[in-house]
């Protein structure tokens, strides 16, 4: 698999700067991911439609060191949920987890029908969200949360540990950031799967996987015109990662999948 910059070719299908990647899930079903980079805002968006109709969006804000996982699902009428549901899980973003928006925007590709496999499956991640974010004040974390997560309204979750880290890293006022949060205590609640009362608050778990994404650059060594050894970008490393998000819901009706 080769990656070049500029007028090069890569592995997938490009439409107006967007990569389209075919990848199989654990059930051997093909999932189509679209990945788009915006160098002006320094963001990357990865999105796919799950086989159950759930739309998953990963939005990375490099400037704010925040990544937003938005989940939009239709109501499951057979389970008593008729309304669609949207959730947003916010976590701190490490620049070593994804190639830059600039590098992403320069990828070119070929062979659109190929099924892609990641080179590395990273250790699964688990987040226990102890903060709920006020959508109106969410700009203190990232200016993009309002647009990405506005359908979630009261289902935007964050962790205090990540809030501390981002405030220090970006020299933001922690008290001001905390004022946009509602503190929750997950340890006080039973798991939704163990809660028989449908209208009772509980601790919900949501699992998701990003089956393929460019997690790093590869470098090769060669010699320039005067024979000096130089290092240059010659490819990308691709990864898969599965995540679990624990969060408090006001009623088990908002967590009917957790059985």
N, C-alpha and C positions, 0 to 999 in steps of 0.2 A: 504494500500500500504506500503510494507516494503522495506527498503533499508539497507543492511548490507555491510560491507567492506571485502575485501579478497575473499573468495570462496562463497560469498553469492548469493542470487537471487534477481532480481528486476522485473521490469514490462514490459520489452520490449524484443527485440531480439538483440543479440550481435554477431557481426562478426569481429574477429580480433581487439577487443577493441572498436568497433564502435557500438553505440546504434542505433537501428532503431525503430522509434515510429510512430504509426498511429494516426492521429488526424483529426477531422472534421473542415472544415472552416465554414464560415457563411452560405454558400449555401448547407451545409450538404454533401459536397463532401469530400472524404478521401484524406488527404495529408500525404505523407510518408516523415518524417524527418530523417536524419542521423546526429548523433552527435559523433564527434571524439575528444579525448583529447590527447595532446602531452606534457608529463611532462618534456621532455628535453628542449623544447623551451618555455614551460609554456604558451601554447595556447590551445584554444578550437575552433573547427569548427562545425557549425550547417548549414545544407544545405537541401533544399527541392525544388522540381519541382512543380510549380503552375499548376493549371488545364489549364491555357492559354498558357502553354509552357515556361513561365518565370522561369529561374533558380535563386533562391535567396540563397546567402551565407552570413552567419554571422561568421566573424572571430574575435576572441577575443585575444588580445595580453596583457596578464596580466602584463608583465614587463613594457611595455610602457604606460599602462593605456589607451589603444586605442582599439576601436572596429570598424571593417570595415564591412559595409553592401554592398555587391556586387550584382548587378542586371544585369542579362544577358537575353536579350529578342530578339526574332527573328523579322525581319522586317515585318510590317503589309502592305502588298502590296495593300490591298483595301483602305488604307489611304495614299498611296503614298510613303511609306517607305519600300524599298526593302533590305536595308542593316541591318544586326544585330546590336544591340546597347548594350553597356555595360556602367554602371555607378557605381561609388563607393562613398558612403557617410561615412565619418569618424566622429566619435563622441568620446568624452571622456568616458572611462569605469569606473564604480564604482564597486568595489569588492563585494559590497552587492547585486549586481544585478544577480549574477551567482555563482554557486559553483566553487571552485577552480579546476584547471586542474588535480591536484592530486586526489581530491575526485571524480571527473568525471571519471578518468581512473579506479577507483576501483569499479565502479558500475557493478553489474551483473544482469541478467534479465531472465524473463520467459514469456510465453504466448505471442508469437510474433504477433498473429492476433488480439489482443484486441485493441479497439478504446479507446484512452486515452483522458481524459478531465482535463484541468488544475484546480487546486484548487482556484486560484485567477486570476482575470483579472485586470491587473494594469492600472493605469491612462494612457490614450494615450499620446504619446510624440510628440512634434512638434519642428522641427529644421529648422531654416532659415540660410542657408549656405552663408556666405559672403566672403569666400575664395575659390579659386581654386588652387589645389596642383600641383606642377611640379613633374611629376612621377620620373624623374631622381634624384631629390633632396628629395624625400619623406622619405628617411631613417631618416631624422631628427625627424620625428614623430614616425615611427616604421620601423624596418628593413624588415618587412613582406609586406609592402604596394606594393612594386615593383612587387613581385610575384603574389600577390592576385589581384591587380588592373591593371596589365599591359595592358589588353585589353581595359580598359577605356581611357587611354592616357590623353585626354584633358577634361575628365568628372569625375574628382576626387574632391570631395567637402569637406570642413571643415568649422568650425566656429572659429572666432577670440576669442570668449569667452573661448572655450575649449582649444585653443592654449595657452592662458594666464594661464589657470589652470594647464595644463600638464607641461608647462615650469617651473612653480613654484614648483609643486609637485615633479618633477624629477630633479630639479636643472639644467635644460637645458637653454641655452642662447636663450632668446626670439628673439633677433635681427637675429640670425642665422636661427632660425626656420622660422621667417617671410620672410626671403629671398627666401624661397622655395615656397612662396605663391603669387598668383595674387589676389589683392583685388577686390571685386565686391560689388556693392551697389544695393541689391535687391529692395529697396524702389523706385528706379528710373524706374523700369520696370512694365508694366502692366502684369496681369496674362495672361498666354498663352490662357486660355479659353476665354479671352476677346480681344484677338489679332487676327483680321481677316487676316492680311498679313502673308502668310506661311513662308516667308524668314526673318521675323523681329525677333530680340531678344525679349525675354519675360521671365517672372517668372513662372517656372514650378513647379508643385506639384506632388510628387510621394508618394503613400500610400502603406504600406505593414504591414503584421502582422506575428509575431512569435507565432504560435498557442499553443506551448507547449515547455517549457524549465525548467530545474532545477534551480530555483532562490534562493534557500537557503537550509541550513541543518536543520534538526530537532534534538533536544536533549531530551533524556529521563534521568530519575534519578533512581538510584538503590543503592545497598549496596555492598561493596567489601567483601572480605573474613573475614575482622575483624569488619564488621558492619558499616564502614564509608560510608556516603552518597556520591556517585560519579555521575558525569554527563557523558553521553556517546552519541555518534552519533547513531541515530536509524532510520533515514529516511530522506527524502528530501521533500521540498516544491516545488510545480510546479506552474508555472505562464504562462499567456498569455499577450502579449503586442502588441499594434498596434502603428505604427509610421507614421508621415507625414514629408517628406523632401521637403523643398522649395529651389530652386536653379535657377540661371540664365543660360539660354541656348542661344546659338548664333543664333538659328533659331527655329521657332515653329515646324519645321520638327522633332526636337529631343524631342518633347513633345506632340505627337499626341493623347495620351490617355487622356490628361487634357482637358475635354470638359465642 
